[in-house]
């Protein structure tokens, strides 16, 4: 095996590891949450930095794969740069951004079910109620699943209907007062299973 073939094989292996890290990181961002917002912020920033680690392996590829790699990597780097800068700038400026305010919380088995008021983006952003189920994995880290979102609702109550069953009554609206939802949800004992 020649030196260039060995180098190409190592570069491809490194790129596959980085793709796996991107997939795992995206899944973790959607399903895990730290109790401290600073750690969530650091994790998201680390996720946006992963594509930059692919520059060196792509540049070590042979001519044609290197060109295709740079063509595919360039938009990903641009998008990642913008999202990373936006995330850092918004966190640093104390953005109005995402804000949750717990309304009611119940413990069911090893899970916590919470109805929370959710706002994102100020006056023109997203407003409503979010029903969320959490399970503590290790101290400081939760497995999180958003069960349902009630768009534009501003009031709600949560009641227990039985083991791993809750009823949500949401009403009101930022746009009109005729909005009402009364729904029963079956929850999963292990949050996702």
C-alpha positions as CSV (number, residue, x, y, z in Angstrom):
1,X,0.0,0.0,0.0
2,X,1.5,3.3,-1.0
3,X,1.8,6.3,1.3
4,X,-0.9,8.4,-0.7
5,X,-3.4,5.5,-0.5
6,X,-2.9,5.2,3.2
7,X,-3.3,8.9,3.6
8,X,-6.5,8.9,1.5
9,X,-7.9,6.0,3.6
10,X,-7.2,7.8,6.8
11,X,-8.8,11.0,5.5
12,X,-11.9,9.1,4.5
13,X,-12.1,7.4,7.8
14,X,-11.7,10.8,9.6
15,X,-14.5,12.2,7.5
16,X,-16.8,9.3,8.3
17,X,-16.1,9.8,12.0
18,X,-17.0,13.5,11.7
19,X,-20.2,12.7,9.9
20,X,-21.1,10.3,12.7
21,X,-20.3,13.0,15.2
22,X,-22.6,15.4,13.4
23,X,-25.5,12.9,13.4
24,X,-25.0,12.0,17.1
25,X,-24.6,15.7,18.0
26,X,-27.8,16.7,16.2
27,X,-29.7,13.8,17.9
28,X,-28.3,14.9,21.3
29,X,-29.3,18.6,20.8
30,X,-32.9,17.5,20.1
31,X,-33.2,15.0,23.0
32,X,-30.8,16.0,25.8
33,X,-30.8,19.1,28.0
34,X,-28.5,20.3,30.7
35,X,-29.9,21.9,33.8
36,X,-27.5,24.9,33.3
37,X,-28.0,26.9,30.1
38,X,-24.3,27.6,29.8
39,X,-23.6,23.9,29.1
40,X,-26.4,23.8,26.5
41,X,-24.8,26.8,24.8
42,X,-21.3,25.2,24.8
43,X,-22.7,22.0,23.4
44,X,-24.4,23.8,20.5
45,X,-21.3,25.8,19.8
46,X,-19.2,22.6,19.8
47,X,-21.7,21.1,17.3
48,X,-21.3,24.0,14.9
49,X,-17.5,23.7,15.1
50,X,-17.4,20.0,13.9
51,X,-17.6,20.9,10.2
52,X,-14.4,22.9,10.5
53,X,-12.6,19.8,11.6
54,X,-13.3,18.3,8.2
55,X,-11.1,20.9,6.3
56,X,-7.8,19.1,6.8
57,X,-9.0,15.6,5.9
58,X,-10.7,17.0,2.7
59,X,-7.5,18.8,1.7
60,X,-5.5,15.6,2.0
61,X,-7.7,13.7,-0.5
62,X,-6.6,13.2,-4.1
63,X,-7.4,15.8,-6.7
64,X,-10.9,14.8,-7.9
65,X,-12.3,13.7,-4.4
66,X,-10.7,16.9,-2.9
67,X,-12.6,19.1,-5.4
68,X,-15.9,17.3,-4.7
69,X,-15.2,17.4,-1.0
70,X,-14.6,21.2,-1.1
71,X,-17.7,21.7,-3.1
72,X,-19.8,19.8,-0.6
73,X,-18.0,21.3,2.5
74,X,-18.1,25.0,1.5
75,X,-21.9,25.5,2.0
76,X,-21.8,23.5,5.2
77,X,-18.9,25.7,6.5
78,X,-20.7,28.9,5.6
79,X,-24.0,27.8,7.3
80,X,-22.1,26.5,10.3
81,X,-20.2,29.9,10.5
82,X,-23.4,31.9,10.4
83,X,-25.2,29.8,13.0
84,X,-22.2,29.8,15.3
85,X,-21.8,33.6,15.1
86,X,-25.6,34.1,15.5
87,X,-25.6,31.8,18.5
88,X,-22.6,33.5,20.2
89,X,-23.9,37.0,19.4
90,X,-27.4,36.3,20.6
91,X,-26.2,34.7,23.9
92,X,-23.8,37.5,24.4
93,X,-26.4,40.2,23.9
94,X,-28.9,38.7,26.3
95,X,-31.4,38.1,23.5
96,X,-35.1,38.0,24.2
97,X,-34.9,34.6,22.5
98,X,-36.3,31.4,23.9
99,X,-38.0,31.7,27.3
100,X,-40.0,29.1,29.2
101,X,-42.0,29.7,32.3
102,X,-43.3,26.5,34.1
103,X,-47.0,26.5,34.8
104,X,-47.5,23.1,36.4
105,X,-45.3,20.1,37.0
106,X,-46.1,16.5,38.0
107,X,-43.8,13.6,38.9
108,X,-44.9,10.3,37.3
109,X,-42.6,7.4,38.1
110,X,-39.1,8.5,37.1
111,X,-40.4,11.2,34.7
112,X,-41.3,14.8,35.2
113,X,-44.2,16.1,33.1
114,X,-44.3,19.9,32.8
115,X,-46.7,22.3,31.2
116,X,-44.8,25.5,30.4
117,X,-45.4,28.9,28.8
118,X,-43.1,29.1,25.8
119,X,-42.0,32.3,24.0
120,X,-39.3,32.7,21.3
121,X,-38.5,35.7,19.3
122,X,-40.3,38.6,21.1
123,X,-43.6,40.1,20.0
124,X,-43.6,38.6,16.5
125,X,-42.2,35.2,17.5
126,X,-43.7,32.0,18.6
127,X,-46.0,32.0,21.7
128,X,-47.8,29.1,23.3
129,X,-47.8,26.3,25.8
130,X,-45.5,23.4,25.6
131,X,-46.1,20.0,27.2
132,X,-42.7,18.4,28.0
133,X,-41.6,15.1,29.5
134,X,-38.2,14.8,31.2
135,X,-36.2,12.0,32.8
136,X,-33.0,12.6,34.8
137,X,-30.2,10.5,33.3
138,X,-27.3,11.8,35.5
139,X,-27.3,14.8,37.8
140,X,-27.4,17.8,35.6
141,X,-28.5,16.1,32.4
142,X,-32.1,15.3,31.3
143,X,-33.6,13.3,28.5
144,X,-36.3,15.6,27.1
145,X,-39.3,15.0,24.8
146,X,-41.7,17.6,23.7
147,X,-45.1,15.9,23.8
148,X,-47.2,18.6,22.3
149,X,-47.3,22.4,21.6
150,X,-50.4,24.6,21.8
151,X,-49.8,27.5,19.4
152,X,-51.0,30.9,20.7
153,X,-52.5,29.5,23.9
154,X,-51.7,31.7,26.9
155,X,-53.4,29.7,29.8
156,X,-53.5,26.1,30.6
157,X,-53.9,23.4,33.3
158,X,-52.4,20.0,33.6
159,X,-54.0,17.2,35.6
160,X,-53.1,13.5,36.2
161,X,-55.6,11.1,34.7
162,X,-53.8,7.9,35.7
163,X,-50.4,6.2,35.5
164,X,-48.6,7.9,32.7
165,X,-51.7,9.7,31.5
166,X,-52.2,13.5,31.8
167,X,-55.0,15.8,30.7
168,X,-54.2,19.3,29.3
169,X,-56.7,22.0,29.1
170,X,-55.4,25.0,27.1
171,X,-57.4,28.1,26.4
172,X,-57.1,31.7,25.3
173,X,-55.1,33.0,22.4
174,X,-53.0,35.9,21.6
175,X,-55.1,36.5,18.5
176,X,-58.6,35.5,19.7
177,X,-60.4,34.2,22.8
178,X,-62.2,31.3,21.3
179,X,-59.2,28.9,21.3
180,X,-59.7,25.9,23.6
181,X,-58.1,22.4,23.8
182,X,-58.9,19.6,26.2
183,X,-56.8,16.5,25.4
184,X,-55.6,13.4,27.2
185,X,-52.0,12.2,26.5
186,X,-50.5,8.7,27.1
187,X,-46.9,9.2,28.2
188,X,-44.0,6.8,27.9
189,X,-42.4,5.5,31.1
190,X,-38.9,5.9,29.7
191,X,-39.6,9.2,27.8
192,X,-38.9,7.7,24.4
193,X,-39.6,4.0,24.9
